[in-house]
Structure formats: structure tokens, C-alpha cells
Amino acid sequence: MSVPRSPPSPFSEPPAKKGKFATIDGDLEEEVATTEPAQGVALKGRVKQDVKKPPKVKPFKQRKPAPVDPVLKHDILAVLGWSDLPAWTSTPSDAASLGPRLWPRRGPEEIKRDAELKGEDLPAEDTITWEFTEAEFKVVGLTSHGDGIAAYPVDSEKPEWVVIIPFTLPGDRVRARVTRHAQYHSFADPLQIISESPETTKFPLQIKRDNSLIGCKYFGTCAGCQYQSLPYQQQLALKRWVLQKAMKNFSGLQPDEIPEVKETIPSPSQYGYRTKITPHFDLPKPLQAKIKEAKKAAKKKPNASNTSSTADASNQISAAEATVDGEESTIGEVSPEFDVPIGFEEKCRSRLLDIEECPIATPAINKAMPSARAEVKKNIRDFKKGATLLFRDCLVTETPSTHAEGEIEVDAEAAPVTKKAIRKVLQLSKDVKLKEPEEHICVSDHSQTITERVGKIIFQFPAGSFFQNNASILQPLTNFVREQIELDSREREEERYLVDAYCGSGLFSLTLASHFTKVCGIEIDPASIAYANHNASINGIDNVAFHSGASEALFDAVTQDLRWDGDKTTLIVDPPRKGCDAGFLKQVVAFLPRRVVYVSCNVHTMADNVGDLIRWSNEGDRAGQGYKISSVGAIDLFPQTHHTEGLLVLTRDV
């Protein structure tokens, strides 16, 4: 593979001038100027000559890079036109070293020189750091994660390198600063959109930016959303395209085994839909330093007993928390407010962006955020470390709530204790009526019970547990699933069974129960089973039973206790992002339900799992009689973001 001759390579002959270049891992390798020995100088016996020997050049050392993201790998191959990526070797290949050659870092001296040449003020000494140089790129496609992908050399028919640039679209010419190198690609921070081009013929979709559609002032900085600048129909087309690529690249199936992907089901709400967000914050550095110093001092100070040692440590830490940068606070007084960013990560930077409002969150959440943020900043000295906040939308019931709006629970990492959760659900009222007209509040306590409605079915579950976070899409989603299970008119209506694996608090079990003779919901978490049974009770649904069990024996309740016939059974699978493990899939093949409906928030693991089910169910004597795909489509669960929800139906002839 040819490599551009300019700028010079740090792996060829070193230039006379010293310079620093970024390696694949972001380290700096220094080139040392060499001086050749003088020629034609007569030597007098063994007299030592004043001739400098060429210094040894430090060999290039490349650490083995992290594995390439398998989803991004296919996007890179598509742009470069390669069949596969070169294997990693200790000696850098052309591909592995191209990025660092093209975009070396600028050092402090170069930064000062450039400022002087441009007549700009010199930056402060302590702010000057090594930085990557800027370049102009042309974006030729989008990754499955919603970022622009540019090829180098620009406008070349045979590109040799790939640069990922967020918030850009196919056809854009953009000036960007390369921020880091990976094994076969680089990442860049967009600085300026130089021009936009409607000519995106090499990209399969026609994508055109419309900045008037942007609904958030943080778009382009916050890492949460990618598609706010696109018309909604183009967002839906992109998510269908992502699902098509996933089935092609990850299922291992032949093209004729994959039916045409249906149009993406739109979300009724494109903004104000998200019912749960979890902003987070870090402890201010001055406070971190004081607490760290106090802990060190407490450890060094000798004490008569462990009890007194513990007390002294606690007192010193409390004193450190009360005194920061010369400011003192006493018990009963309000600490001065810190400028503590509370929000989400910035794109291209490892720092938090302060977010006081999130347009994709529900109005109830945005209403509660200001007071909750102020409470954290006022009491920041009470925290020993950073924390995550919980904001969850909840319907108001006629029974008075003991929850005070704006109350904050700051440890989102601590899941509710199972026994406590089960005891709590047993104490819930079985008579649940929603307040009319419908009213929403924001809940921030993980152990608080959330109330949600899907059609006429009411659900209750712990605030800290999983439940689909777009309430507006749940009715279209369950309706679509219902349509898929009614495809075969030959099924006998008098005996139809439904198994809902990973059932949670019973979303699919309860919304589809009226279409089956009996329903069995299966879940690993006993607390979720307790809430699922509670939800069946408050909705008066009596043909549903819920069972908990280990993942390796999840089907025991169906095969050993209920002994249902697979030919009369439909299975719904809604697993976490990592998908189903091989043990669970083999249980499905052993039971062989007539139909499998797979709902997934990760279409790539879904494609992989479905490919395995089809292959394993058609092995041996069952060749040609196992599963085949009868329907596949995308659902827009999270508008304005790249996240794609997929739904796929497998059937077998009986």
C-alpha cells in the first residue's frame, strides 16, 4: 500500500531537525538529528579525533492495540474497500502507522512560534500542551454509531486511512483536529463545516442537514444525540439502514435468507419522550484535594486506640470538607455554591458538560431538574465522591404519594436490595387508579414505585429498575408484536401458549395475554417477578404465571413443570444489549417453539443470535425444517439518537 511522502515519516531516515510525532498509542517518539563524520580528514596515529558519533535512534515500539470495535470495523472496511484489516504485528504495517505519520503533534515551541507569526497573544505557559495538527477532510459516510467517517487521501479513489468525525454528514468538507489514533483509524474533533454537498451518491442514502430542526443548545457538544439536525424521515431511514447492515454483517446468513427490512416504526414523540435520565457529577478538585490530605494525615497520626484513630480521621475529613480555598462553613450554615458541572459527557472530550435541561426528557423531568441541581451544589461538601442522579417520570395515582418532588437519590450504582423490593411490592395497594386528567411527576428515589400505562394496562416497578424509556412508543411496539404473532391463520385458537423470556415486570406478557390460552413469564430477578405478579393482579389478568430461574435453566418451568408443546408456543425474547448467551439459545432449540419474536436494543447482537438459532435448528435430521426469518423491522425507540431497536420474527413449519 502506498504511503504519502509528505509529511515525512518518523520510520524513514530522520530529518536534521528534531521533532515529535504521535504514535498509535498517543505517545511521543523524538527524532534525533544526526551528524555524519567529516570526510577526508587525515588521522594522526591513534590520536582521538573530535568527531561526534551518530547517536542511536530509539527504535519504534508499538504496544499491541485494543481490539477494533466489530461494528466499526465493517464501516472502516466499507470506506477503504478492503476485504479485511491487516493483522497486527510488532513491526508497524503501513496501515498501522499511517495515521501518526499524517497528523503529528505540535509542541510548545511551535505553538509559540505560530502565535507570534499571526500576531496573537501568547498563551500562558501552564496552558501550553502538545496538540494534534488540523487538516481538511471530506466526509464520505456514516458509522452505525451516527458519526461521520472521512477517508484519506481526500478525494482519492483508493483511500488508505479513515478518520471518525462526529456531528458531520456525508458530503461535508470539514476542518477538524485529530485527537487520537486507533489501530486502523483516527478520531477528530470537528472545528468548522467548510461546505456541504448534496452529492452523496457513494453513500446509499440521501442525507441533508437542516439546522433549523435542532432542539437543544448543547447539540454538537453533548454526546447524547447525533441526529437532531436531520429531518425525522431521514432518521428513520438511517435506522433501517443500520439494521440492514447488521443482518448482512453479523448474522452469517446468505442474502436470500434475509427478507427485506420493513420501514422503521416512528415514535409518536420526537422530543420530550424520554422517561428516565441519569446525569452525573464529580467532586470539585479543591474538595478532592482537601479530603485526600486529611485521609493521609489521619493515617500518619499515632493514636492510642483504633477507636480514637477512626474518630480523628473522621474529624479531619469533616474539617477538610468545611474549609476549601479559605472559605469556612459551620454546622447549620449553608455552604457556598460550587460551580459543579452536572450532566453528561462531552463528545471528543473526557469532561462533563453542565446540562440544566434535556429536550428529549419529559416535561416533568425538566421541571424537577433545577431544584435538584441546586440542592446538590448547595450540599456538595457532604459528598465523599462524585455521584449519579436519577430522574424518572411517573404517573400520579389517586392514592396520595409520600414522595416529595425534587428529592434526590445520588447513588444510581446501588441497585435495590431484592428482599426489600419484594417486601415493598407485597405492601402495594391492589386497587390502582390513575388520576384524571393524567398527571406526571418526577421521582428520584431508586426504591420508589413508578406507575406507567401502556394502552389500558397499568404497570408498577421500582424507579431504579429497567423499563422501556419511551412511553409514547410502547403502544405501537406492542401492537406491532401482536400483528406478528397473528401471521399464521392455521394455528388452533383453542390452544395457544406464550413464553415471555426476560419478562421484567411483565410488559409483553400482560399486553398480549388476551391473545393466548396461557402465558408464562420468565425472569432471573425475583424482585421483577414479584412486580410482574403484582401488575397481573392490579389489571385483573389471571391466565399469566411468572417464574424465576437461573439463565442456564430458564426453560425448566416450561419444559418440566408446564410441559407445553413447542408446536403450540410462541416465544418472545427481549434480552439486554449483550444479547442471549449460547446456553439460552440451545435451550430454545431444544424446546423448539413454533415462533420466536426477538426484540432487541442492539441489532448487532440480535443478528448474531438469530443466525445461530437458524443454523442450529436446521442441523441433523431437522435440515430444512428449522427456523427461517418471516419478518424483520426497526423501531425508533430513541429519536434524535443513533440507537436502533430491532424486531425480528422466526417461524418454522409445523
Buried (B, 14 or more C-beta within 10 A) or exposed (E): EEBBEEEBBBBEEBEEEEBBBBBBBEEEBEBEEBEEEEEEEEEEEEEEEEEEEEEEBEEBEBEEBEEBBEBBBBBBBBBBEBEEBEEBEEEBBBBBBBBBBBBBBBBEEBBBEEBEEEEEEEEEEEEBEBBBBBBEBBBBBBBBBBBBBBBBBEEEEEBBBBBBBBBBBBBBBBBBBBBBBBBBBBBBBBEEBEEBEEEBEEBEEEBBBEEEBBEBEBBBBBBBBBBBBBBBEBBBBBBBBBBBBBBBBBBBBEEEEBBEBBEBBBBBBBBBBBBBBEBBBBBBEEBBEBBEEBBEBBEEEEEEEEEEBEEBBEEBBBEBBBBBEEEEBEEEEEBBEBEBBBBBBBBBEEEBBBBEBBBBBBEBBBBBBEEBBBBBBBBBBEBEEBBBBBBBBBBBBEEEBEBEBBBBBBEBEEBBEEEEBBEBBEEBEEEBEBEEEEEBBBBBBBBBBBBBBBEEBBBBBBBBBBBBBBBBBBBBBBEBBBEBBEEEEEBEEEBBBBBBBBBBBBBBBBBBBEBBBBBBBBBEBBBBBBBBBBBBEBBEBEEBBBBBBEBEEBBBBBBEEBEBEBBBBBBBBBBEEEBBEEEBBBBBBEBBBBBBBBBBBBBBBBBBBBBBBBBBBBEEEBEEEBBBBBBBBBBBBBBBBBBBBBBBBBBBEB
